[in-house]
Amino acid sequence: MSALSPKVWFVGAGPGDPELITVKGRDLIGRAGAILYTGSLVAHSALQWAPKDCVCCDSKAMTQPQMVQWLIAQAQRQVTVVRLQTGDPSLYGALIELVQPLEHAGIAVEVVPGVSSAFAAAASAVETLTLPEITQTVIFTRLAGRTPVPPTEHLAALARHHCSVCLFLSVQFTDTLSQIFIAAGWAETAPVLMVHKASWPGEERIIRATLKTLHAQAQAAQLSGQTMIIISPTLSARHGPPPPLSRLYAADFAHGFRPAPTTLHE
């Protein structure tokens, strides 16, 4: 396929702060002839690098066939076409259902990753999702809503792993969340982090709760769907006793860039 063949770029806009888009994503916006963006989720400031003559279209009121038709029409004009999505396109981004009809129409596609709201939420609260000997696993999931969840991935089963769980699109189910995690053996006092519009300048809200207070605090704050919920044994570790240290930086741990010290014996 030649360099001039039609192509649609799926670009992750990041969590909200326009400075958290990748350099590659920003550069694509800067030379785009057409941009289809998710106006209900992507901060409008992410379009600040678009050329003045760029055709920008908000997809929030469009159906999937309408989005596909728009992207195909713009790509056939031999311009750089960008589908700008919140966070990372591979997470809850309807990526494949847009890619398949484009490829069937002979339109090439490429994906540029973006910073997920899960990472932005942890960063805003200065939290880690993994700790040596505490948890080395992170689960990204959501509760079933209009889009079902496979039976093997019900939250009751995932919660029993007692690892870090990042919950997307689930703030309306906080009462159910608390019940599920407590039933899975988590303490009522287990810390919970809720971050609304993580990284959005002037709009971010960080709310710390416990499983017992989660529902009441979410309701009192009137949180909307753009809220990341993190439940993890790592939360608030920086305010507690020093955690187990990573072996990677231990003085007696050798790797390709640092030999282990030798002990001399007489």
C-alpha positions as CSV (number, residue, x, y, z in Angstrom):
1,M,0.0,0.0,0.0
2,S,1.5,3.4,-1.0
3,A,2.2,6.3,1.3
4,L,-0.7,8.1,-0.4
5,S,-3.3,5.4,0.2
6,P,-6.2,6.4,2.4
7,K,-5.6,5.9,6.1
8,V,-7.4,6.6,9.4
9,W,-5.4,7.1,12.5
10,F,-7.0,6.1,15.8
11,V,-5.4,8.4,18.3
12,G,-5.6,8.2,22.1
13,A,-6.2,11.7,23.4
14,G,-5.3,10.7,26.9
15,P,-7.3,11.2,30.1
16,G,-8.1,14.9,29.7
17,D,-5.1,17.1,30.2
18,P,-4.1,18.1,26.6
19,E,-0.4,17.9,27.6
20,L,-0.8,14.2,28.2
21,I,-1.4,13.3,24.6
22,T,1.6,11.6,23.0
23,V,3.9,13.7,20.8
24,K,3.0,11.4,17.9
25,G,-0.7,12.0,18.5
26,R,-0.2,15.8,18.8
27,D,1.7,15.8,15.5
28,L,-1.0,13.9,13.7
29,I,-3.6,16.4,14.9
30,G,-1.3,19.1,13.7
31,R,-1.4,17.8,10.1
32,A,-4.9,16.4,10.1
33,G,-7.3,17.3,7.3
34,A,-10.2,15.8,9.2
35,I,-10.8,14.8,12.9
36,L,-13.7,12.9,14.3
37,Y,-13.6,13.3,18.1
38,T,-15.6,12.0,21.0
39,G,-17.0,15.4,22.2
40,S,-18.7,13.9,25.2
41,L,-15.4,12.6,26.6
42,V,-12.5,14.3,24.9
43,A,-11.5,17.8,26.1
44,H,-12.1,20.3,23.3
45,S,-8.6,21.7,24.1
46,A,-7.2,18.6,22.5
47,L,-8.1,20.1,19.1
48,Q,-5.9,23.2,19.7
49,W,-3.2,21.9,17.4
50,A,-5.6,21.2,14.5
51,P,-5.0,23.3,11.3
52,K,-7.5,26.1,10.8
53,D,-8.9,24.4,7.7
54,C,-9.2,21.0,9.4
55,V,-12.7,19.5,9.3
56,C,-13.6,18.7,12.9
57,C,-16.7,16.7,13.7
58,D,-18.1,15.7,17.1
59,S,-19.3,12.1,17.1
60,K,-21.3,12.1,20.3
61,A,-24.7,12.1,18.5
62,M,-23.6,9.8,15.7
63,T,-24.3,6.1,15.3
64,Q,-21.6,3.6,14.4
65,P,-22.6,3.4,10.7
66,Q,-22.6,7.2,10.5
67,M,-19.1,7.4,12.0
68,V,-17.8,4.8,9.5
69,Q,-19.3,6.6,6.6
70,W,-17.8,9.9,7.7
71,L,-14.3,8.4,8.1
72,I,-14.4,6.7,4.8
73,A,-15.6,9.8,3.0
74,Q,-12.8,11.9,4.5
75,A,-10.1,9.2,4.0
76,Q,-11.0,9.0,0.3
77,R,-10.1,12.7,0.0
78,Q,-6.5,11.6,0.6
79,V,-6.1,13.6,3.8
80,T,-4.8,12.7,7.2
81,V,-7.9,11.5,9.0
82,V,-7.8,11.2,12.8
83,R,-10.3,9.4,15.0
84,L,-9.6,11.1,18.4
85,Q,-10.7,9.0,21.4
86,T,-10.5,9.5,25.1
87,G,-7.8,7.6,27.0
88,D,-6.4,4.7,25.0
89,P,-8.2,3.4,21.9
90,S,-7.7,-0.2,23.0
91,L,-9.7,0.2,26.2
92,Y,-13.5,0.5,25.9
93,G,-13.0,2.4,22.6
94,A,-15.2,0.4,20.2
95,L,-12.0,0.0,18.1
96,I,-12.6,-3.2,16.2
97,E,-16.2,-2.3,15.3
98,L,-14.9,0.8,13.5
99,V,-11.7,-0.8,12.1
100,Q,-13.4,-3.8,10.4
101,P,-15.7,-1.8,8.0
102,L,-12.9,0.6,7.2
103,E,-10.6,-2.2,6.2
104,H,-13.4,-3.8,4.2
105,A,-13.6,-0.5,2.3
106,G,-9.9,-0.6,1.6
107,I,-9.0,2.1,4.2
108,A,-5.7,1.4,6.1
109,V,-5.8,2.0,9.8
110,E,-3.1,2.7,12.5
111,V,-3.4,3.1,16.2
112,V,-1.5,5.6,18.4
113,P,-1.8,4.7,22.1
114,G,-2.8,7.1,24.8
115,V,-2.6,7.5,28.6
116,S,-5.5,5.7,30.3
117,S,-7.6,7.4,33.0
118,A,-6.5,4.5,35.3
119,F,-2.9,5.6,35.2
120,A,-3.9,9.3,35.3
121,A,-6.0,8.7,38.4
122,A,-3.2,6.8,40.2
123,A,-0.8,9.6,39.2
124,S,-3.0,12.4,40.4
125,A,-3.4,10.7,43.8
126,V,0.3,9.7,43.9
127,E,-0.5,6.1,44.2
128,T,1.0,2.9,42.8
129,L,-0.9,0.0,41.4
130,T,1.8,-2.6,42.2
131,L,4.0,-3.2,45.3
132,P,6.5,-5.9,45.9
133,E,5.0,-8.8,47.9
134,I,1.7,-6.9,48.1
135,T,0.3,-7.3,44.6
136,Q,1.8,-7.6,41.1
137,T,-1.5,-7.8,39.2
138,V,-3.8,-5.0,37.9
139,I,-7.3,-5.8,36.6
140,F,-9.1,-3.3,34.3
141,T,-12.8,-4.1,34.3
142,R,-16.3,-2.7,34.6
143,L,-19.7,-3.8,36.0
144,A,-22.3,-5.0,33.5
145,G,-24.6,-2.3,32.2
146,R,-26.1,-2.0,28.8
147,T,-23.0,-3.8,27.6
148,P,-22.9,-7.2,29.3
149,V,-19.8,-8.7,30.9
150,P,-18.8,-12.3,30.1
151,P,-19.9,-14.8,32.9
152,T,-16.3,-15.8,33.6
153,E,-15.4,-12.1,34.3
154,H,-18.0,-11.3,36.9
155,L,-16.6,-8.9,39.5
156,A,-17.3,-11.3,42.4
157,A,-14.7,-13.7,40.9
158,L,-12.2,-11.0,40.1
159,A,-12.4,-9.4,43.5
160,R,-11.3,-12.6,45.1
161,H,-7.8,-12.1,43.7
162,H,-7.2,-9.2,46.2
163,C,-5.1,-7.4,43.7
164,S,-5.4,-3.8,42.2
165,V,-8.8,-3.4,40.4
166,C,-9.4,-0.4,38.2
167,L,-13.1,0.1,37.5
168,F,-14.3,2.0,34.4
169,L,-17.8,3.1,33.8
170,S,-19.1,1.9,37.1
171,V,-19.6,4.9,39.4
172,Q,-23.4,4.4,39.3
173,F,-23.0,1.0,40.9
174,T,-21.0,1.9,44.0
175,D,-23.4,0.2,46.4
176,T,-23.1,-3.0,44.5
177,L,-19.3,-2.6,44.3
178,S,-18.9,-2.4,48.1
179,Q,-21.1,-5.5,48.7
180,I,-19.2,-7.5,46.1
181,F,-15.7,-6.7,47.5
182,I,-16.7,-7.2,51.1
183,A,-18.3,-10.5,50.2
184,A,-15.0,-11.5,48.5
185,G,-13.2,-11.0,51.8
186,W,-12.0,-7.4,51.7
187,A,-12.3,-5.4,54.9
188,E,-15.0,-2.7,55.2
189,T,-12.1,-0.3,56.0
190,A,-10.2,-1.2,52.8
191,P,-9.3,2.1,51.0
192,V,-10.9,3.1,47.8
193,L,-9.8,5.9,45.4
194,M,-12.3,7.8,43.2
195,V,-11.0,10.3,40.7
196,H,-13.4,12.3,38.6
197,K,-12.0,13.6,35.4
198,A,-8.5,12.6,36.2
199,S,-6.0,15.2,34.9
200,W,-8.6,17.6,33.5
201,P,-7.4,21.1,34.4
202,G,-9.7,22.8,36.9
203,E,-12.2,19.8,36.9
204,E,-10.4,17.0,38.6
205,R,-11.7,15.8,41.9
206,I,-10.0,13.2,44.1
207,I,-12.1,11.4,46.7
208,R,-10.8,8.9,49.2
209,A,-13.2,6.5,50.8
210,T,-13.4,3.0,52.2
211,L,-15.6,0.2,51.0
212,K,-18.0,1.0,53.8
213,T,-18.3,4.7,52.9
214,L,-17.9,4.4,49.1
215,H,-21.5,4.6,48.1
216,A,-22.4,7.4,50.4
217,Q,-19.4,9.5,49.3
218,A,-20.0,8.9,45.6
219,Q,-23.6,10.0,46.0
220,A,-22.7,13.1,48.1
221,A,-20.2,14.1,45.4
222,Q,-22.7,13.5,42.6
223,L,-20.0,11.8,40.5
224,S,-20.7,11.1,36.9
225,G,-19.5,8.4,34.5
226,Q,-16.1,10.0,34.0
227,T,-14.9,8.7,37.3
228,M,-12.2,6.1,37.8
229,I,-12.6,3.8,40.8
230,I,-9.5,2.0,42.1
231,I,-9.7,-0.6,44.9
232,S,-6.3,-1.9,45.8
233,P,-4.2,-3.2,48.7
234,T,-1.5,-0.7,47.6
235,L,-3.6,2.5,48.3
236,S,-2.1,4.9,50.8
237,A,1.1,2.9,51.1
238,R,3.2,6.1,51.1
239,H,1.5,7.1,54.4
240,G,2.2,3.7,56.1
241,P,5.3,1.8,57.1
242,P,8.0,1.2,54.4
243,P,6.8,-1.5,52.1
244,P,9.0,-4.5,51.0
245,L,11.7,-3.2,48.7
246,S,12.0,-4.3,45.1
247,R,14.8,-6.8,44.5
248,L,15.8,-5.0,41.3
249,Y,17.5,-2.2,43.3
250,A,18.8,-4.3,46.2
251,A,22.6,-4.0,46.7
252,D,23.1,-7.8,46.4
253,F,21.0,-8.1,43.2
254,A,23.0,-8.4,40.0
255,H,21.7,-7.6,36.5
256,G,23.1,-6.7,33.2
257,F,24.1,-3.2,34.2
258,R,25.2,-3.8,37.8
259,P,27.2,-6.7,39.2
260,A,26.6,-8.1,42.7
261,P,29.3,-7.0,45.2
262,T,31.8,-9.7,46.0
263,T,32.6,-10.6,49.6
264,L,36.3,-11.3,50.4
265,H,36.9,-14.3,52.7
266,E,40.3,-14.8,54.4
